[in-house]
Amino acid sequence: MRTMLTLALVLSLACGDDDGGDTDSTPEIDGSVGSDGGPPVGTDGCGRAPSIATGEFVLQTLEVGGTTRDWAVWLPEGYDADRRYPVVYQFHGCSDNPMRENNNVPTQRESGADAIVVRGRAVDRCWDTMSGGADVLFFDALVAEIESTYCADPDRRFAAGYSGGAFMTHQLACDRGDQLRGVATIAGGQPGRDCVGSTAALLIHDETDGTVDISASERARDAHLERNGCGDTTTSVEPSPCEAYDGCNAGLPVVWCQTSGMNHSRQDDLAAPAFWDFFVSLL
């Protein structure tokens, strides 16, 4: 009989975290070591006072390949220019809304004061999910802009997406797997080919989804399982109905959350805390 454990605890153990016997198992958000085991490294934006409002999404523009790209950034209230923040890059579901970047799981509601959140906007209603395509380059430009302007931790880059944005997120996990710490998606995915590196992954999909068949996320999940060296047995984790795969390589957990009766909705009440708790477990 499988045991029920909290997502953060199970995955922090999978990542090899050790709290030294302290009863509080929540990882330290600001981190204490870098990816090479040495002191953590901040970005060029550290020490620079922000010029935009905090606690809200602020629209910005970037020139990428001769095209003006729109995006938005959320700096947490109380933003500290000397603190290295994890950054969550979000990719929206396909939408005709001119502010389609809002079609995202509200991760900032859960991350609060502990993360920078970035929302890109596709040129058209959906993302270009081709390997090495225009929106992969857009992601590269976003990373460069964020890390030169704000205090971020390059070892704690995350990507999250809904529907078409989930396909985009998994393409980034393939093309930029050596640059992302983890990804979290709902209602979409693709396995990618000739991937670089590996990332931790959490995937949510509803079995009654009539817009994007669950098989899309299953293929993405199976690609992560193979790349991350996971076994085929699972342990139940919170939030229900999530299952963490056993035997994954250290620091590279894969979590599968299959719902029913929710169709193609974003499932914000499940996805928002699940996404952030998963990212926290990797910090």
C-alpha positions as CSV (number, residue, x, y, z in Angstrom):
1,M,0.0,0.0,0.0
2,R,1.4,3.3,-1.1
3,T,2.0,5.9,1.6
4,M,0.6,9.5,1.4
5,L,3.3,12.1,1.8
6,T,3.4,15.8,1.1
7,L,4.8,16.8,-2.3
8,A,7.4,19.1,-0.9
9,L,8.7,16.5,1.6
10,V,8.8,13.6,-0.9
11,L,10.6,15.7,-3.5
12,S,13.0,17.4,-1.2
13,L,14.1,13.9,-0.1
14,A,14.4,12.9,-3.8
15,C,16.6,15.9,-4.3
16,G,18.9,14.9,-1.5
17,D,18.0,17.8,0.8
18,D,18.8,17.4,4.5
19,D,17.4,19.7,7.1
20,G,19.9,18.5,9.7
21,G,17.1,17.1,11.9
22,D,15.1,20.3,12.0
23,T,11.4,19.6,12.2
24,D,10.7,22.3,9.5
25,S,11.2,20.5,6.2
26,T,10.5,23.6,4.0
27,P,13.6,24.5,2.0
28,E,15.3,27.9,2.4
29,I,13.9,30.0,-0.4
30,D,17.0,32.1,-0.8
31,G,19.3,29.1,-1.1
32,S,22.7,28.5,0.4
33,V,24.8,26.8,-2.3
34,G,25.2,27.1,-6.1
35,S,24.9,24.3,-8.6
36,D,28.6,23.6,-8.3
37,G,28.4,23.2,-4.5
38,G,30.0,26.6,-4.0
39,P,28.4,29.9,-2.9
40,P,25.3,30.8,-4.8
41,V,25.8,33.2,-7.7
42,G,23.5,36.2,-8.3
43,T,22.9,37.9,-11.7
44,D,24.1,41.2,-13.0
45,G,20.8,42.8,-11.9
46,C,21.6,42.2,-8.2
47,G,22.1,45.5,-6.3
48,R,20.0,47.5,-8.7
49,A,16.9,49.2,-7.4
50,P,13.8,48.4,-9.5
51,S,12.2,51.1,-11.6
52,I,8.8,49.4,-11.8
53,A,6.0,48.8,-9.4
54,T,6.0,45.6,-7.2
55,G,3.1,43.2,-6.5
56,E,1.6,43.5,-9.9
57,F,2.3,42.5,-13.5
58,V,4.0,45.3,-15.4
59,L,4.0,45.2,-19.2
60,Q,7.3,45.4,-21.0
61,T,8.7,45.1,-24.5
62,L,11.7,43.5,-26.0
63,E,13.2,43.4,-29.5
64,V,13.8,39.8,-30.6
65,G,14.9,39.0,-34.1
66,G,13.6,42.3,-35.4
67,T,10.2,41.8,-33.8
68,T,8.8,43.8,-30.8
69,R,7.7,41.3,-28.2
70,D,5.3,42.0,-25.3
71,W,5.7,40.5,-21.9
72,A,5.0,41.2,-18.3
73,V,7.0,40.8,-15.0
74,W,5.8,40.5,-11.4
75,L,8.3,41.6,-8.8
76,P,7.2,40.5,-5.3
77,E,6.2,43.1,-2.8
78,G,9.2,43.9,-0.6
79,Y,11.5,43.1,-3.5
80,D,15.1,43.1,-2.2
81,A,17.7,43.9,-4.9
82,D,20.3,41.9,-2.9
83,R,18.3,38.7,-2.7
84,R,18.6,36.0,-5.4
85,Y,15.1,35.2,-6.4
86,P,13.9,32.1,-8.3
87,V,12.2,33.1,-11.5
88,V,9.1,31.4,-13.0
89,Y,8.6,31.9,-16.7
90,Q,5.0,31.4,-17.7
91,F,3.5,30.5,-21.1
92,H,-0.2,31.1,-21.7
93,G,-2.8,29.0,-23.4
94,C,-3.9,29.9,-26.9
95,S,-6.1,32.9,-26.9
96,D,-7.4,35.8,-29.1
97,N,-7.4,38.1,-26.1
98,P,-4.9,41.0,-26.7
99,M,-3.7,40.4,-23.1
100,R,-3.5,36.6,-23.5
101,E,-0.6,36.4,-21.1
102,N,-3.2,36.4,-18.4
103,N,-4.4,33.0,-19.5
104,N,-2.0,31.4,-17.0
105,V,-2.2,29.6,-13.7
106,P,-1.9,32.3,-11.0
107,T,1.4,31.0,-9.6
108,Q,2.2,34.4,-8.1
109,R,-0.7,33.9,-5.8
110,E,1.2,31.1,-4.1
111,S,4.8,32.4,-4.5
112,G,4.0,35.7,-2.8
113,A,7.2,37.4,-1.7
114,D,9.5,34.6,-2.8
115,A,9.7,34.7,-6.6
116,I,9.8,36.8,-9.7
117,V,7.2,35.7,-12.2
118,V,7.5,36.5,-15.9
119,R,4.7,36.0,-18.5
120,G,5.5,36.1,-22.2
121,R,2.9,36.9,-24.9
122,A,2.9,35.0,-28.2
123,V,2.9,37.1,-31.4
124,D,-0.2,35.3,-32.5
125,R,-2.8,33.5,-30.5
126,C,-0.6,30.4,-29.9
127,W,3.1,29.8,-29.4
128,D,5.7,28.7,-32.0
129,T,6.6,25.4,-30.4
130,M,9.2,24.4,-33.0
131,S,12.6,23.3,-31.7
132,G,14.9,26.3,-31.9
133,G,12.0,28.5,-33.1
134,A,11.2,32.1,-32.6
135,D,9.6,31.6,-29.2
136,V,12.6,29.5,-27.9
137,L,14.7,32.6,-28.8
138,F,12.1,34.8,-27.1
139,F,12.7,32.8,-23.9
140,D,16.4,33.3,-24.2
141,A,15.9,37.0,-24.5
142,L,13.6,37.1,-21.5
143,V,16.2,35.3,-19.4
144,A,18.9,37.7,-20.5
145,E,16.6,40.7,-19.8
146,I,15.5,39.5,-16.4
147,E,18.9,38.5,-15.1
148,S,20.5,41.8,-16.3
149,T,17.8,43.9,-14.7
150,Y,16.8,42.1,-11.5
151,C,18.4,39.9,-8.8
152,A,17.8,36.3,-9.9
153,D,19.3,32.9,-9.3
154,P,20.4,31.3,-12.6
155,D,20.3,27.9,-10.8
156,R,16.6,28.3,-10.1
157,R,14.9,29.1,-13.4
158,F,11.5,27.5,-13.8
159,A,9.0,27.3,-16.6
160,A,5.2,26.7,-16.4
161,G,2.4,26.6,-19.0
162,Y,-1.2,25.9,-19.7
163,S,-2.5,24.2,-22.8
164,G,-0.6,25.6,-25.8
165,G,1.8,27.1,-23.2
166,A,2.3,23.6,-21.8
167,F,3.5,22.4,-25.2
168,M,5.8,25.5,-25.3
169,T,7.1,24.7,-21.8
170,H,8.0,21.1,-22.7
171,Q,9.8,22.2,-25.8
172,L,11.9,24.5,-23.6
173,A,12.5,21.6,-21.3
174,C,14.0,19.8,-24.3
175,D,15.8,22.7,-26.0
176,R,16.9,24.4,-22.8
177,G,16.9,21.5,-20.3
178,D,20.4,22.4,-19.2
179,Q,19.2,25.9,-18.2
180,L,15.9,25.1,-16.4
181,R,15.7,23.6,-12.9
182,G,12.1,22.4,-13.4
183,V,8.9,22.7,-15.3
184,A,5.2,22.4,-14.4
185,T,2.3,22.2,-16.9
186,I,-1.4,21.6,-17.2
187,A,-3.3,20.2,-20.3
188,G,-0.6,19.7,-22.9
189,G,2.9,18.5,-23.7
190,Q,5.3,17.1,-26.3
191,P,8.3,14.9,-25.8
192,G,10.8,16.8,-28.0
193,R,13.8,15.3,-29.8
194,D,17.5,15.5,-29.4
195,C,17.0,17.1,-26.0
196,V,19.7,18.9,-24.1
197,G,20.0,18.2,-20.3
198,S,17.1,17.1,-18.0
199,T,14.6,19.0,-15.8
200,A,12.3,18.0,-13.0
201,A,8.7,17.9,-14.2
202,L,5.2,18.0,-12.9
203,L,2.3,17.4,-15.3
204,I,-1.4,17.8,-14.7
205,H,-4.0,16.6,-17.2
206,D,-7.7,15.8,-17.1
207,E,-8.8,12.4,-18.5
208,T,-12.0,14.0,-19.9
209,D,-10.1,16.8,-21.7
210,G,-11.8,17.1,-25.1
211,T,-9.6,19.9,-26.4
212,V,-6.1,18.4,-25.8
213,D,-6.1,14.6,-25.4
214,I,-4.4,13.4,-22.3
215,S,-2.0,11.3,-24.5
216,A,-0.1,14.5,-25.3
217,S,0.9,15.0,-21.6
218,E,1.5,11.2,-21.3
219,R,4.0,11.4,-24.1
220,A,5.8,14.3,-22.5
221,R,5.7,12.6,-19.1
222,D,7.2,9.4,-20.6
223,A,10.0,11.4,-22.2
224,H,10.9,13.0,-18.8
225,L,10.8,9.6,-17.1
226,E,13.3,8.2,-19.6
227,R,15.6,11.2,-19.5
228,N,15.4,11.4,-15.6
229,G,16.1,7.6,-15.1
230,C,12.8,7.0,-13.3
231,G,11.2,3.7,-12.6
232,D,7.6,2.7,-13.3
233,T,6.2,2.6,-9.8
234,T,4.8,5.6,-8.0
235,T,4.2,7.1,-4.5
236,S,1.1,9.1,-3.8
237,V,1.8,12.8,-2.9
238,E,-0.2,15.8,-2.0
239,P,-2.1,17.4,-3.6
240,S,-4.3,14.5,-4.6
241,P,-4.4,12.9,-7.1
242,C,-0.7,13.4,-7.8
243,E,1.8,10.5,-8.0
244,A,5.6,10.9,-7.9
245,Y,7.6,8.3,-9.8
246,D,10.1,6.3,-7.9
247,G,13.8,5.9,-8.7
248,C,14.3,9.1,-10.6
249,N,17.9,10.5,-10.7
250,A,18.7,12.7,-7.8
251,G,17.1,16.2,-8.1
252,L,15.0,15.2,-11.1
253,P,11.6,14.0,-9.9
254,V,8.7,13.5,-12.2
255,V,5.1,14.0,-10.8
256,W,1.9,13.0,-12.7
257,C,-1.5,14.4,-11.6
258,Q,-4.4,12.9,-13.5
259,T,-7.8,14.5,-12.8
260,S,-11.3,13.7,-13.9
261,G,-14.3,15.8,-14.8
262,M,-12.4,19.1,-15.2
263,N,-12.1,18.9,-18.9
264,H,-9.8,21.6,-20.4
265,S,-10.0,24.1,-17.5
266,R,-6.8,25.5,-15.9
267,Q,-7.8,24.0,-12.6
268,D,-6.2,27.0,-10.8
269,D,-7.2,25.7,-7.3
270,L,-5.1,22.6,-7.9
271,A,-2.5,23.8,-10.3
272,A,-1.4,27.0,-8.6
273,P,-0.3,25.4,-5.3
274,A,0.9,22.2,-7.0
275,F,3.1,24.2,-9.3
276,W,4.6,26.4,-6.5
277,D,5.0,23.5,-4.0
278,F,6.8,21.5,-6.7
279,F,9.2,24.4,-7.4
280,V,9.8,25.0,-3.7
281,S,10.7,21.3,-3.3
282,L,13.5,21.8,-5.9
283,L,15.0,24.9,-4.2
